[in-house]
Amino acid sequence: MGTKIILCICCLYLNACAISSNTLTVPENEKKYAVAYCLSNSYPDSAFSKDAGYIAGAYLEKGNFGLDMYEGIREFVSSYREKSYVSKHDRNLKIMQCIDLFESKELEQLIENTSNI
């Protein structure tokens, strides 16, 4: 039950900025791919991970870039997740980390640099 609630919150967050995904610019879709990929790797071997993986796959299918873009994003996300996110009360902040990833200047720079190649 908790997994479904978390997934719903993440989906609402990811869609909060746009009425439909057709109105998004391409880099925003790639940023959403990064968040979904991050979430899918945050809770391995869970239903939540599978659902987030399906979402990442959907954004990849909608993408207008080659696999180099998505491989670069996956590498970046893997290194980004190595940063420690610690709460005052030793709580799990993996979802917070993935949400913060969406606004990461480094992610935007990676997408801009890769899309100009």
PEHUBEL-V580862 format. One line per field, one symbol per residue. ss: DSSP state (H for helix, E for strand, L for the rest). phi: phi as a letter, one per 30 degrees, with the letter a starting at -180 (. if undefined). psi: psi as a letter, one per 40 degrees, with the letter a starting at -180 (. if undefined). A space follows every 10 residues. Layout:
ss = ???
phi = ???
psi = ???
This chain:
ss = LHHHHHHHHH HHHHHLLLLL HHHLLHHHHH HHHHHHHHHH HHLLLLHHHH HHHHHHHHHH HHLLLLHHHH HHHHHHHHHH HLLLLLLLLL LLLHHHHHHH HHLLHHHHHH HHHHHLL
phi = .ddddddddd ddddcddbdb dddddedddd ddeddddedd cdbehbdddd dddddedddd dddccddeed dddddddddd ddddcbcdch cdcddedddd eecddddede ddddddd
psi = dddddddddd ddddedeidi eeeiiddddd dddddddddd edgifidddd dddddddddd deieiidddd dddddddddd eeihhhidff ihfddddddd ddehdddddd ddddee.
